[in-house]
Amino acid sequence: MQTTLNLLDAAIKVQGLSDWAAQLGLSKRALYTARDRGHLSPAIAGALAEELGQDAKEWIVVAALESERDSACKTRMVKRMGKVLML
């Protein structure tokens, strides 16, 4: 399953987190904090995906689903979007 941490790992292969933070106009700690929490916000995921030449909309959806509390609705949407996004 794809996660926003997969996206962040791909970004780190290109340049360091501090460099990404500066390029995206974020505080230096923003990406480190996101990594520690285990997910990116939808806005950061979309911007990072765009910079990496990936589909920002898909990553925004992944990030939004990651941030949801566990529920029947979340499970349903993860299954549905997984077919579309190949999560």
Number of C-alpha atoms within 10 A of each C-alpha: 8 12 17 26 18 12 19 21 12 14 17 14 9 11 10 10 20 17 14 20 18 11 11 13 9 14 12 14 12 15 20 14 12 16 16 11 10 13 23 28 17 22 15 23 26 24 18 25 22 14 15 14 9 14 14 20 16 17 27 21 17 25 22 17 18 19 14 11 10 10 9 9 11 15 14 11 14 19 14 13 16 14 10 10 15 10 13
